[in-house]
Amino acid sequence: MTFITSLARFAPFLLAAPLLAAAPPAPEAAMRRHIEILASDAYEGRRPGTPGETKTIGYIVDQMKTIGLVPGAKDGGWLQSVALIGRKAGAGTLTAGKLMLGEGDVLLLPRDPSVTVPTAPILFLGYDDGAGRNVKGAIVILLGGAPPKGMTVGGMAERRRALTRAGAAAVLVPIAPSAPWPNLVAQYQRWVGLESQVEPLVQGALSASAWQRLIRAAGADPEALAKAARDPGFKGAPLGTARLSATGEVRRFASANVIGKLPGTSAAGQAVALLAHWDHLGICRPEGAPDRICNGAVDNASGIAQLIEVARAVVARGPAPRSLLFVATTAEESGLLGATAFAEAPPLPLVAGLNMDTVAIAPAGAKIGVIGRGMTPLDPLIDSTAAALGRAVDPGTERNLLYTRQDGWALARTGVPTVMAGTSYGDLALINTFLAGAYHGPADEARGLELGGAAEDVPFLAALARRIADPAAFPGGKR
């Protein structure tokens, strides 16, 4: 089924959401209240295109109005429309000679409700994006995960789209033996992308077993091929030919980023963007499960709570020379989609960005960690701002492994220096415990959250944003 949802469905909530008390509580108490509301079952996990989205957007707009921000979108409103397309995998098969792979072996997501790729060459590129190679009409197989040391590659979505622009018909990824196949199937039932982004006729995944059989059917050695792919000079390997067929469902719908603005004084034509994504996974478990809702309290109701309280702290001190944009993005969980739409069409030229994501992790007194350390010209401002507030910054860069997994990356790849800075990233053991536990599951709820560090970061981030918004402190530019 294909349909388009209008942004008009948000209107009642933009007017009717309850206001905060005139005298705001302390940041930790205020943040906890925001999280309890946004991560409640009433918001159904804040999935784009659902009633939970409508409630979430209404709540955020209401808080921005109460704080004293003004609408910041290009059209003079609060919302930047983001056109999305949802796809759901159906049946799919891959046939290579006598080898036929179907359910349980191959998972195919078609661009249209029914797609057939007639006999086409299979090209294994490993970690490459196919630049300079003839991939027209080919079924390309890429490796996911972290590339070997010394090899710099884009994310999977970037490589897939680069190959599509070069003419590839399909892009497939082998899945590690340890990856739960049912989880992957669930992901392919709720895939979402930007309608404006190019995608191949078919994208999909191969089970570890199917990948091994496909290599052997082509007369190649799996171990030798895996070893060759880790060489930065790997040029790709042909693996015969195959046919693909896939069916699925397609739906188009509108979502939105929320943008509030504190107009600047003397350099109002430039802006600093502060971001946090409002979306999560929605109803993420099947009927009959004891808890079906992935509420997303830490990821990322906590980031939205921090964004609101940082905005409050910034507004309380009055405008800065540059404008400050407070942006609650949609569809981060589907691949940084809202942030990408914002980065491609910001309402004002951006000089820098600060992202807030998964902040309810660390206690008060913890060190500040920076995701993006050494990657932007913002380090001196971060260090001096922290020092002025009596805060310590961990100078390590190991947390930069997470850089491409958050909304700041969408701005950074357009040349806007952007970081995530806060206590949640100071101790990697803490965030790794969350990622290995409640992350993206029904257990990520508002009960018992640690907000000491996140609340302590509010004045730090407010002060940092104001300094970046001053051309005398931060002229702008790349590292």
Beta strands, then each sheet from edge to edge (+ up, - down):
strand 1: 70-71
strand 2: 79-96
strand 3: 99-101
strand 4: 106-110
strand 5: 114-126
strand 6: 139-142
strand 7: 170-174
strand 8: 191-194
strand 9: 202-206
strand 10: 237-262
strand 11: 267-277
strand 12: 282-283
strand 13: 293-294
strand 14: 322-329
strand 15: 350-355
strand 16: 369-371
strand 17: 418-422
sheet 1: 1+ 10- 2+ 3-
sheet 2: 1+ 10- 5+ 6+ 7+ 9+ 4-
sheet 3: 1+ 10- 14+ 11+ 15+ 17+ 16-
sheet 4: 1+ 10- 2+ 8-
sheet 5: 12+ 13-
end
